[in-house]
Amino acid sequence: MTNITNQDENFSNAEFWNSLYEFGNQGWDIGGVAPQFALYFDSLTDKNSRILIPGAGHAYEAEYLHKAGFKNVFVLDFAERALNQFAERCPEFPKNNIICDDFFNHKSTYNLILEQTFFSALSPDLREQFVTKISDLLNPEGSYVGLFFNHEFEHDTPPFGAKNNDYIKLFGNQFEIVTFETAQHSIKPRAGREIFFIFRKKS
């Protein structure tokens, strides 16, 4: 994963991310759904489950789920350019399920929220607020599932990683840790560097 090197930009605003999507400068784009996600998605049986993908970017996960017959998949991003690119690539995806908004302003509830590089794109000082927001958006006993980096990066721009214990400490108060393990099906450049997790909202 390539870090964002222009430290003069404010990576917390939509304009910054729109410019990256405009010029195709996303080092984290792997060009399709992550292998670990594909395996997880194939294990899901409730095609009516409400699923949110925040910070969706190119939203390969949403494309995969939609083609697999999931009927209530929603993508959320404040970078309009990213969502427009997704809509152009997947014209059959429901337009009403493409939401251009700031994650922290979003109001709805879901059974499942998927994480794929969104957490690592946020400033670390937003992490506690992020955990609370994820919990607020989930239905009782809903799940937050995805991939985290299992190490820190030596820069002060995205992506931001963390150590394993940092995640447990951060999420442990509001979530039951169901699965937290080194991903077994990462793409080659990330092999051994990702955690696959399933967190369930505490009652």
Residue frames relative to the residue before (quaternion, step in Angstrom):
aa qw qx qy qz dx dy dz
M 1.0000 0.0000 0.0000 0.0000 0.00 0.00 0.00
T 0.3214 -0.7579 0.5430 0.1660 3.55 -0.82 1.03
N 0.3538 -0.7358 0.5278 0.2340 3.57 -0.84 0.89
I 0.5080 -0.6125 0.5087 0.3288 3.54 -1.28 0.42
T 0.2196 -0.8523 0.4677 0.0813 3.56 -0.46 1.18
N 0.6078 0.5569 -0.3735 0.4253 3.60 1.16 -0.33
Q 0.1470 -0.8447 0.5113 0.0579 3.55 0.06 1.29
D 0.5499 0.6052 -0.4071 0.4069 3.61 1.21 -0.07
E 0.6266 0.5373 -0.3383 0.4520 3.57 1.25 -0.35
N 0.4008 -0.6829 0.5537 0.2579 3.56 -1.24 0.50
F 0.2079 -0.8301 0.5059 0.1086 3.58 -0.15 1.26
S 0.5824 0.5807 -0.3799 0.4233 3.57 1.26 0.14
N 0.6963 0.4462 -0.3018 0.4743 3.61 1.17 0.07
A 0.6538 -0.5590 0.3592 0.3620 3.53 -1.24 0.58
E 0.6089 0.5793 -0.3645 0.4010 3.60 0.99 -0.76
F 0.6363 0.5371 -0.3309 0.4442 3.57 0.97 -0.84
W 0.7147 0.4433 -0.2627 0.4729 3.58 0.82 -0.98
N 0.5911 0.5592 -0.3681 0.4498 3.59 1.07 -0.64
S 0.6567 0.5125 -0.3177 0.4529 3.57 0.96 -0.84
L 0.6348 0.5230 -0.3376 0.4577 3.59 1.03 -0.69
Y 0.6879 0.4626 -0.2893 0.4787 3.57 0.92 -0.86
E 0.5858 0.5843 -0.3628 0.4287 3.57 1.12 -0.63
F 0.7997 0.2881 -0.1294 0.5107 3.56 0.90 -0.93
G 0.5314 -0.6888 0.3853 0.3080 3.57 1.23 0.32
N 0.4683 0.6949 -0.4312 0.3345 3.60 1.15 0.46
Q 0.3688 0.7020 -0.5305 0.2996 3.58 0.38 1.24
G 0.2615 -0.8043 0.5167 0.1332 3.55 -0.24 1.24
W 0.6509 0.5327 -0.3180 0.4375 3.59 1.23 -0.38
D 0.5228 0.6542 -0.4099 0.3614 3.61 1.25 -0.21
I 0.1454 -0.8185 0.5521 0.0638 3.59 -0.50 1.17
G 0.5526 -0.6795 0.3563 0.3255 3.58 1.28 0.19
G 0.7993 0.0442 -0.0418 0.5979 3.58 1.24 0.20
V 0.6948 -0.4497 0.3367 0.4491 3.54 -1.29 -0.03
A 0.5308 -0.6268 0.4674 0.3271 3.58 -1.05 0.79
P 0.5696 -0.6258 0.3986 0.3537 3.64 -0.89 0.83
Q 0.6344 0.5337 -0.3380 0.4455 3.61 0.98 -0.77
F 0.6406 0.5147 -0.3146 0.4752 3.57 1.07 -0.75
A 0.6328 0.5438 -0.3437 0.4310 3.58 0.89 -0.87
L 0.6594 0.4971 -0.3067 0.4733 3.57 0.95 -0.84
Y 0.6582 0.5031 -0.3101 0.4665 3.57 0.94 -0.85
F 0.6550 0.5198 -0.3157 0.4485 3.59 0.88 -0.92
D 0.6631 0.5191 -0.3043 0.4452 3.56 0.99 -0.84
S 0.6462 0.5144 -0.3209 0.4635 3.59 1.23 -0.33
L 0.5807 0.6005 -0.3714 0.4054 3.59 1.24 -0.31
T 0.2262 -0.8150 0.5253 0.0933 3.57 -0.97 0.85
D 0.6673 0.4922 -0.3085 0.4661 3.61 1.14 -0.53
K 0.2018 -0.8248 0.5215 0.0836 3.57 -0.13 1.30
N 0.6560 0.4989 -0.3131 0.4719 3.60 1.27 -0.13
S 0.4077 0.7302 -0.4607 0.2972 3.59 1.27 -0.05
R 0.3938 -0.7023 0.5404 0.2442 3.56 -1.00 0.85
I 0.0435 -0.8201 0.5673 -0.0616 3.56 -0.57 1.26
L 0.1194 -0.7869 0.6036 0.0465 3.56 -0.89 0.98
I 0.0971 -0.7505 0.6507 0.0632 3.54 -1.10 0.84
P 0.1221 -0.8189 0.5584 0.0528 3.61 -0.15 1.26
G 0.7866 0.1931 -0.1883 0.5554 3.56 -1.10 0.68
A 0.1364 0.8896 -0.4315 0.0625 3.52 1.20 0.71
G 0.2069 -0.8022 0.5381 0.1551 3.61 1.07 -0.57
H 0.8292 -0.1268 0.1236 0.5302 3.58 -0.74 -1.06
A 0.2963 -0.8344 0.4414 0.1452 3.58 1.34 -0.05
Y 0.1220 0.8065 -0.5640 0.1285 3.58 0.84 0.92
E 0.6087 0.5612 -0.3509 0.4375 3.58 1.10 -0.67
A 0.6497 0.5089 -0.3127 0.4703 3.57 0.99 -0.84
E 0.6296 0.5344 -0.3276 0.4590 3.57 1.00 -0.80
Y 0.6566 0.5175 -0.3010 0.4588 3.56 0.92 -0.95
L 0.6897 0.4865 -0.2798 0.4575 3.57 0.84 -1.00
H 0.6456 0.5232 -0.3234 0.4526 3.57 0.94 -0.87
K 0.6820 0.4776 -0.2901 0.4718 3.58 0.91 -0.88
A 0.6559 0.4963 -0.3058 0.4795 3.58 1.23 -0.47
G 0.6313 -0.5947 0.3090 0.3903 3.58 1.28 0.10
F 0.4390 0.6683 -0.4856 0.3533 3.58 1.21 0.27
K 0.3119 -0.8322 0.4465 0.1043 3.53 -0.65 1.21
N 0.7788 0.3062 -0.1520 0.5259 3.60 1.19 -0.40
V 0.2629 0.7513 -0.5447 0.2641 3.53 0.73 1.15
F 0.0859 -0.7997 0.5942 0.0078 3.57 -0.87 1.00
V 0.1593 -0.7663 0.6140 0.1018 3.56 -1.03 0.82
L 0.1015 -0.7982 0.5938 -0.0075 3.53 -1.00 0.94
D 0.2295 0.7415 -0.6086 0.1649 3.55 -0.91 0.95
F 0.3576 -0.7263 0.5277 0.2571 3.58 -1.07 0.56
A 0.5609 0.5534 -0.3970 0.4707 3.58 1.32 0.11
E 0.3143 -0.7951 0.4901 0.1698 3.56 -0.12 1.30
R 0.6149 0.5701 -0.3468 0.4203 3.57 1.03 -0.77
A 0.6407 0.5219 -0.3249 0.4600 3.59 0.98 -0.81
L 0.6765 0.4885 -0.2921 0.4673 3.57 0.93 -0.88
N 0.6264 0.5272 -0.3395 0.4630 3.59 1.03 -0.71
Q 0.6416 0.5185 -0.3209 0.4653 3.57 1.00 -0.80
F 0.6402 0.5150 -0.3182 0.4729 3.56 1.02 -0.80
A 0.6669 0.5073 -0.3045 0.4529 3.59 0.89 -0.94
E 0.6459 0.5090 -0.3179 0.4718 3.59 1.06 -0.70
R 0.6845 0.4834 -0.2830 0.4666 3.56 1.01 -0.80
C 0.7924 0.1957 -0.0733 0.5731 3.58 1.10 -0.76
P 0.0670 -0.8586 0.5069 0.0367 3.60 0.54 1.12
E 0.6306 0.5465 -0.3388 0.4347 3.60 1.20 -0.41
F 0.5274 0.6269 -0.4206 0.3899 3.61 1.23 -0.25
P 0.5457 -0.6495 0.4067 0.3390 3.64 -0.84 0.90
K 0.4512 -0.7158 0.4663 0.2581 3.57 -0.68 1.10
N 0.6459 0.5380 -0.3247 0.4336 3.59 1.05 -0.72
N 0.6676 0.4910 -0.2929 0.4769 3.57 1.26 -0.30
I 0.5846 0.5145 -0.3756 0.5025 3.57 1.31 0.25
I 0.0479 -0.8479 0.5251 -0.0550 3.54 -0.27 1.31
C 0.1555 -0.7681 0.6170 0.0722 3.55 -0.74 1.11
D 0.3644 0.7045 -0.5152 0.3246 3.56 -0.25 1.29
D 0.5447 -0.5608 0.5015 0.3706 3.52 -1.33 0.28
F 0.5552 -0.6386 0.4269 0.3189 3.56 -0.84 1.01
F 0.7057 0.4830 -0.2739 0.4401 3.59 0.86 -0.92
N 0.6685 0.4661 -0.3011 0.4952 3.60 1.26 -0.20
H 0.5264 0.6806 -0.3919 0.3257 3.56 1.26 -0.40
K 0.0802 -0.7932 0.6035 0.0107 3.56 -1.03 0.88
S 0.4440 0.6121 -0.5657 0.3289 3.52 -0.68 1.22
T 0.3080 -0.7354 0.5540 0.2396 3.60 -1.22 -0.19
Y 0.1273 -0.8028 0.5825 0.0009 3.53 -1.13 0.81
N 0.4918 -0.6346 0.5107 0.3075 3.52 -1.32 0.37
L 0.8021 0.0926 0.0048 0.5899 3.55 1.12 -0.72
I 0.0719 -0.7568 0.6483 0.0430 3.55 -1.03 0.87
L 0.2383 -0.7968 0.5472 0.0946 3.56 -0.84 1.05
E 0.2068 -0.7828 0.5822 0.0745 3.53 -1.03 0.92
Q 0.1979 0.7494 -0.6146 0.1466 3.56 -0.76 1.08
T 0.8455 -0.1800 0.0135 0.5025 3.57 -0.08 1.44
F 0.4703 0.6712 -0.4654 0.3342 3.63 1.18 0.06
F 0.6410 0.5294 -0.3186 0.4553 3.58 0.90 -0.94
S 0.7052 0.4762 -0.2685 0.4515 3.59 0.90 -0.91
A 0.6339 0.5280 -0.3317 0.4576 3.60 1.24 -0.30
L 0.6314 0.5510 -0.3281 0.4361 3.59 1.25 -0.39
S 0.5676 -0.5749 0.4652 0.3618 3.53 -1.16 0.61
P 0.5496 -0.6474 0.4110 0.3315 3.64 -0.85 0.88
D 0.6309 0.5459 -0.3605 0.4172 3.61 1.05 -0.52
L 0.6380 0.5089 -0.3289 0.4753 3.61 1.30 -0.04
R 0.4327 0.7645 -0.4263 0.2160 3.59 1.23 -0.18
E 0.6718 0.4797 -0.3215 0.4639 3.60 0.83 -0.82
Q 0.6326 0.5143 -0.3199 0.4827 3.57 1.04 -0.78
F 0.6216 0.5551 -0.3231 0.4484 3.57 1.08 -0.79
V 0.6583 0.5148 -0.3116 0.4522 3.58 0.87 -0.95
T 0.6590 0.5065 -0.3028 0.4663 3.57 0.94 -0.90
K 0.6597 0.5093 -0.3105 0.4571 3.58 0.97 -0.83
I 0.6147 0.5345 -0.3449 0.4664 3.58 0.99 -0.79
S 0.6612 0.5076 -0.3013 0.4631 3.56 0.91 -0.93
D 0.6551 0.5241 -0.3091 0.4478 3.59 0.95 -0.88
L 0.7021 0.4804 -0.2647 0.4541 3.58 1.03 -0.76
L 0.6521 0.5202 -0.3151 0.4525 3.58 1.23 -0.30
N 0.4838 -0.6142 0.5404 0.3110 3.53 -1.18 0.66
P 0.6784 -0.4609 0.3481 0.4541 3.61 -1.19 0.30
E 0.8402 0.0673 -0.1226 0.5238 3.54 -0.87 1.08
G 0.3325 0.7245 -0.5211 0.3050 3.58 1.16 0.58
S 0.3728 -0.7575 0.5058 0.1773 3.57 -1.22 0.46
Y 0.2005 -0.7109 0.6634 0.1196 3.50 -1.27 0.71
V 0.0135 0.8345 -0.5392 0.1130 3.56 -0.45 1.28
G 0.3885 0.7475 -0.4944 0.2142 3.55 -0.98 0.70
L 0.5665 -0.5728 0.4828 0.3433 3.49 -1.31 -0.59
F 0.0907 -0.7601 0.6421 0.0416 3.54 -1.04 0.92
F 0.4691 -0.5973 0.5478 0.3508 3.55 -1.26 0.31
N 0.3226 -0.7797 0.5088 0.1704 3.59 -0.92 0.87
H 0.7077 0.3592 -0.2462 0.5564 3.56 1.22 0.51
E 0.4659 -0.6524 0.5149 0.3036 3.54 -1.28 0.27
F 0.3559 -0.7167 0.5603 0.2138 3.55 -1.25 0.50
E 0.4230 -0.7186 0.4989 0.2361 3.56 -1.08 0.69
H 0.6100 0.4796 -0.4087 0.4805 3.56 0.60 1.16
D 0.3975 -0.7314 0.5046 0.2288 3.57 -1.22 0.36
T 0.5920 0.4734 -0.3935 0.5202 3.53 1.11 0.83
P 0.6614 -0.5076 0.3448 0.4313 3.62 -1.15 0.38
P 0.5609 -0.1703 -0.8088 -0.0465 1.52 -2.16 1.30
F 0.2808 -0.7229 0.6061 0.1766 3.53 -1.28 0.56
G 0.1779 -0.7936 0.5748 0.0904 3.56 -0.70 1.04
A 0.1770 -0.7510 0.6167 0.1560 3.54 -1.28 -0.42
K 0.5096 -0.6068 0.5027 0.3455 3.54 -1.32 0.22
N 0.6976 -0.5067 0.3058 0.4038 3.55 -1.17 0.60
N 0.6881 0.4918 -0.2928 0.4460 3.58 0.83 -0.96
D 0.5748 0.5893 -0.3772 0.4242 3.58 1.15 -0.55
Y 0.6587 0.5026 -0.3070 0.4683 3.57 0.97 -0.83
I 0.6458 0.5232 -0.3208 0.4541 3.57 0.92 -0.91
K 0.6715 0.4977 -0.2916 0.4652 3.56 0.92 -0.92
L 0.6801 0.5166 -0.2859 0.4347 3.56 0.96 -0.92
F 0.7934 0.3327 -0.1546 0.4857 3.58 0.83 -0.98
G 0.5322 0.7119 -0.3759 0.2621 3.57 1.16 -0.56
N 0.6416 0.5450 -0.3424 0.4173 3.61 1.02 -0.62
Q 0.7897 0.3265 -0.1567 0.4953 3.57 0.99 -0.79
F 0.7703 0.3011 -0.1545 0.5404 3.58 1.26 -0.29
E 0.3910 -0.6481 0.5988 0.2615 3.50 -1.28 0.59
I 0.3378 -0.7385 0.5476 0.2016 3.58 -0.82 0.98
V 0.1553 -0.8148 0.5559 0.0546 3.59 -0.27 1.27
T 0.7819 -0.0234 0.0592 0.6201 3.57 0.91 -0.98
F 0.1490 0.7559 -0.6262 0.1192 3.55 -0.99 0.87
E 0.3242 0.7537 -0.4833 0.3053 3.55 0.04 1.33
T 0.6252 -0.5139 0.4166 0.4141 3.55 -1.24 0.38
A 0.4780 -0.6782 0.4778 0.2886 3.57 -0.81 1.00
Q 0.3226 -0.7737 0.5222 0.1566 3.55 -0.88 0.97
H 0.7721 0.3084 -0.1482 0.5355 3.58 1.22 -0.32
S 0.2035 0.7831 -0.5522 0.2013 3.58 0.75 1.06
I 0.5486 -0.5340 0.4944 0.4116 3.53 -1.30 0.25
K 0.7086 -0.5161 0.2710 0.3977 3.60 -1.10 0.65
P 0.6929 0.4777 -0.3212 0.4341 3.68 0.77 -0.85
R 0.7415 0.3835 -0.2215 0.5040 3.61 1.19 -0.44
A 0.3525 0.7602 -0.4867 0.2469 3.58 1.26 0.09
G 0.8285 0.1698 -0.1625 0.5083 3.55 -0.82 1.05
R 0.6762 0.5042 -0.2739 0.4621 3.57 1.29 -0.10
E 0.6958 0.4458 -0.2601 0.4995 3.58 1.29 0.02
I 0.2628 -0.7130 0.6274 0.1702 3.51 -1.26 0.61
F 0.2031 -0.7242 0.6417 0.1502 3.54 -1.01 0.86
F 0.0040 -0.8296 0.5561 -0.0493 3.56 -0.72 1.06
I 0.0885 -0.7208 0.6818 0.0879 3.49 -1.38 0.47
F 0.0344 -0.7842 0.6189 -0.0292 3.56 -0.60 1.21
R 0.1660 -0.7852 0.5899 0.0888 3.58 -0.88 0.91
K 0.4974 -0.6655 0.4710 0.2963 3.56 -0.86 0.98
K 0.4198 -0.7059 0.5119 0.2519 3.55 -0.89 0.95
S 0.5305 -0.6328 0.4642 0.3204 3.55 -1.09 0.71
